[in-house]
Amino acid sequence: MEWARYLRPAGLDGVEALHARFVSHAYRPHAHPTWTVALMREGAARFTVDAAPHRADDGELFVLEPEAVHTGMRAVPDGWSYEVLYLDPPLISAWAEDDRPAPRAANWVVFRDPALRAALARAHRALADEPPGLAVDEAVADAVAALRPHLRPGPPVARTQAEHPAVRRALRHLDERWDRPVSLAELAAVARLSRFELTRCFTAQVGQPPHAFQIDLRVRRARELLRGGEPPAAVAAACGFADQAHLTRTFKRAVGVTPARYARAA
C-alpha cells in the first residue's frame, strides 16, 4: 500500500519533511527551490536529475541541489519507502555561521554514509515523534552538520552554456504571468524566437519545457498559500488551476501528497 506524511515543524522555518512509501506514484519532472536530502528505507527508486539517470536502493542516500530538475518512480515491483528533508538554501550557510559562498553538492548524487544516515534517521524520528522544541531543532541541526562534508563551497555551476537572452525574456514573462494562461505563440513572440527554437533552447537551458516550468511556479505559490491557511479550493483559483481536482493531481505529482495533507502538515 502507498502512504505519505508531510511534516512542517513549528518554529523551524526552512525545514520540511516527507515520509512516504510509493508503488504506483511517479513524480513528473519538477524542481524544488530547496535542498533535497533523502534516506532510502526499503525497495529502490529510479529517477533522472537534469536528464541523467540514477537509482537509489535500500540503505543509500541521495542529495539534490536546489532547482535540479528531477523525476522519481519505482525501480522494483514493490516500490520504495524513504524519508526526505527539504532545506531552504540559506539555512545551511546560516547554521554553519561562516561567510563562505553558498554550498554546492559533491560530484555524486547517490551514495552511502553511515554517519549521515544515522543523523538523518534521528532527525526524522524527532520530527515525527517529538513536540516542537530543542529535541527537534538539535536533531535537524546535527543532520545538517553531517551533510556538510558532502557539500563543497562555491556558487552553482551553470548547467548549460551561456544564458540565452531569448530564454531570459521568456522566463521573465512566465514569472510575471505564472497564474495566467500563456500560449507558446505568445511566449515565442516575447522571446523573439520561433516556437520550435524557443522550446528547444528553453528546455536545454532550464531543464524542462516552458509549461512544466510554469506549473512549478504555480505549485510553489500554492505551497505558500496552503502554509498560510488558505483552503485548497481558493488556492486552486488563485494559482491558475482549472479547479481543485486539477490542483490536487498536479500538486501530488510534484510534492508527493495532496494539498489538503500538505496544509495539515504542521
C-alpha positions in Angstrom: 0.0 0.0 0.0 1.0 3.6 -0.6 1.1 6.2 2.1 2.7 9.6 2.6 3.0 12.0 5.5 4.3 15.6 5.2 5.9 17.3 8.2 6.4 21.0 8.7 7.9 21.6 12.2 6.6 24.7 14.0 9.3 27.2 14.9 11.8 25.7 12.4 11.5 27.8 9.3 13.0 26.5 6.2 12.7 22.8 7.1 10.1 20.4 5.8 10.0 16.6 5.6 8.3 13.8 3.7 7.9 10.3 4.9 6.4 8.0 2.3 6.0 4.6 0.6 5.2 4.7 -3.1 4.5 1.9 -5.5 2.5 3.3 -8.5 3.2 7.0 -7.7 5.5 8.7 -10.2 6.9 12.2 -9.9 6.7 14.3 -13.0 9.8 16.3 -14.0 10.0 19.2 -11.5 12.4 21.2 -9.3 12.4 22.4 -5.7 13.9 25.7 -4.5 15.3 23.7 -1.6 18.0 21.1 -1.0 16.5 17.6 -1.2 18.2 15.1 1.2 16.7 11.6 1.0 17.2 8.5 3.1 16.1 5.2 1.4 14.3 2.9 3.8 13.2 0.0 1.6 13.0 -1.0 -2.0 14.5 1.0 -4.8 13.7 4.1 -6.8 14.9 5.3 -10.2 15.0 8.9 -11.2 16.6 11.4 -13.5 18.4 14.5 -12.4 18.9 17.1 -15.2 18.2 14.2 -17.6 20.9 11.9 -16.1 19.6 8.5 -14.9 20.1 7.4 -11.3 19.0 4.6 -9.0 18.8 4.6 -5.1 18.4 1.3 -3.2 17.7 0.4 0.4 20.4 1.9 2.7 21.5 4.6 0.2 21.2 8.3 0.4 20.7 10.9 -2.3 21.1 14.7 -2.4 19.8 17.1 -5.0 20.8 20.7 -5.3 18.1 23.5 -5.4 16.5 23.8 -8.8 17.7 20.5 -10.0 15.0 19.1 -12.4 14.2 15.5 -11.4 11.7 12.7 -11.7 11.0 9.7 -9.5 9.4 6.3 -9.8 9.8 2.7 -8.6 12.8 0.6 -9.7 11.4 -2.7 -8.3 7.8 -4.0 -8.3 7.2 -3.3 -4.6 8.2 0.3 -5.0 10.2 2.2 -2.3 9.9 3.9 1.0 12.0 6.9 2.0 12.3 9.9 4.3 13.2 13.3 2.8 14.4 16.6 4.3 13.8 19.7 2.3 16.1 22.5 3.5 16.0 26.1 2.3 19.4 27.1 0.8 20.1 29.9 3.3 19.6 27.5 6.2 22.8 25.5 5.6 25.0 28.6 5.4 23.4 30.2 8.4 23.8 27.2 10.6 27.4 27.0 9.5 28.0 30.5 10.8 30.5 31.5 8.2 30.7 33.8 5.2 31.8 31.3 2.6 29.9 31.1 -0.7 26.7 29.1 -0.8 27.5 25.4 -1.0 27.1 23.0 -3.9 26.6 19.3 -3.9 29.6 16.9 -4.3 30.1 15.1 -7.5 27.8 12.2 -6.7 24.1 12.1 -6.3 23.5 8.6 -4.7 25.9 7.4 -2.1 26.4 5.7 1.3 27.5 7.3 4.6 26.6 5.6 7.8 27.1 8.7 9.9 24.9 10.9 7.8 22.3 8.1 7.6 22.2 7.8 11.3 21.9 11.6 11.8 19.1 11.8 9.3 17.2 8.9 10.9 17.4 10.6 14.3 16.2 13.9 12.7 13.2 12.1 11.1 12.3 10.3 14.3 12.4 13.6 16.2 10.3 15.3 13.5 7.7 12.5 13.6 7.6 11.9 17.4 8.8 14.9 19.4 6.9 18.1 20.1 8.4 21.4 18.7 11.4 22.5 20.7 15.1 21.7 21.4 14.9 18.0 20.6 13.7 18.6 17.1 15.9 21.6 16.5 19.1 19.8 17.7 18.4 16.7 15.7 17.9 18.6 12.4 21.0 20.7 13.1 23.0 17.5 13.7 21.7 16.2 10.3 22.7 19.3 8.5 26.2 19.2 10.2 26.6 15.6 9.0 25.6 16.6 5.5 28.1 19.4 5.2 31.1 17.1 4.3 29.2 16.1 1.2 28.9 19.7 0.1 31.6 22.0 -1.4 31.8 25.7 -1.3 31.2 27.8 -4.4 28.3 29.2 -6.5 26.4 26.7 -8.6 28.0 25.8 -11.9 25.8 26.7 -14.9 24.0 23.6 -16.1 24.2 24.8 -19.7 26.3 27.2 -21.7 25.9 31.0 -21.6 22.4 32.1 -20.9 20.3 32.7 -24.0 18.7 36.2 -24.0 15.6 34.8 -25.5 15.2 32.3 -22.7 15.8 35.1 -20.2 12.9 37.1 -21.8 10.7 34.0 -21.7 11.5 33.3 -18.1 10.7 36.9 -17.1 7.4 36.7 -19.0 6.4 33.5 -17.2 7.4 34.8 -13.8 5.1 37.8 -14.4 2.2 35.7 -15.6 2.6 32.5 -13.6 -1.1 32.3 -12.7 -2.4 33.2 -16.2 -2.7 31.2 -19.4 0.3 31.7 -21.7 0.3 30.3 -25.2 3.5 29.1 -26.9 2.9 31.6 -29.6 2.7 34.5 -27.1 5.9 33.3 -25.4 7.7 32.9 -28.6 6.8 36.4 -29.7 8.1 37.8 -26.4 11.3 35.8 -26.7 11.7 36.7 -30.4 12.2 33.1 -31.5 10.1 30.6 -33.4 8.0 28.3 -31.2 10.3 25.3 -32.1 13.5 27.2 -31.3 12.2 28.6 -28.1 11.1 25.2 -26.8 14.5 23.7 -27.7 16.5 26.5 -26.2 14.3 26.8 -23.1 14.4 23.1 -22.3 18.2 22.9 -22.9 18.9 25.8 -20.5 16.2 25.3 -17.8 15.9 21.5 -17.9 12.2 21.4 -18.6 9.9 22.9 -21.2 8.0 26.2 -20.6 4.7 24.7 -19.5 6.4 22.5 -16.9 8.3 25.5 -15.6 5.1 27.4 -15.2 3.5 24.5 -13.4 6.4 24.5 -10.9 5.8 28.2 -10.3 2.2 27.6 -9.6 2.9 24.7 -7.2 5.4 26.8 -5.3 2.9 29.6 -4.9 0.2 27.0 -3.9 2.5 25.7 -1.1 2.9 29.3 0.2 -0.8 29.8 0.3 -1.5 26.5 1.9 1.1 27.2 4.6 -0.7 30.4 5.2 -4.0 28.7 5.8 -5.8 29.2 2.5 -8.2 26.4 1.7 -7.3 24.2 -1.4 -10.3 25.4 -3.4 -9.2 29.1 -3.0 -5.6 28.1 -3.8 -6.6 26.4 -7.0 -8.5 29.5 -8.2 -5.6 31.9 -7.1 -2.9 29.8 -8.8 -4.4 29.3 -12.2 -5.6 25.7 -11.9 -8.9 24.7 -13.6 -10.4 23.5 -10.3 -9.4 21.9 -7.0 -9.2 18.4 -8.6 -6.7 19.8 -11.2 -4.6 21.3 -8.3 -4.7 18.1 -6.4 -3.5 15.9 -9.3 -0.7 18.4 -10.2 0.4 19.1 -6.6 0.7 15.4 -5.7 2.8 14.6 -8.7 5.3 17.2 -7.6 5.1 17.2 -3.8 4.1 13.6 -3.1 1.0 14.4 -1.0 -2.3 16.2 -1.7 -2.8 19.9 -1.0 -5.0 19.0 2.0 -2.4 16.8 3.6 0.3 19.4 3.0 -1.9 22.0 4.6 -2.2 19.8 7.7 1.5 19.1 8.0 2.3 21.4 10.9 
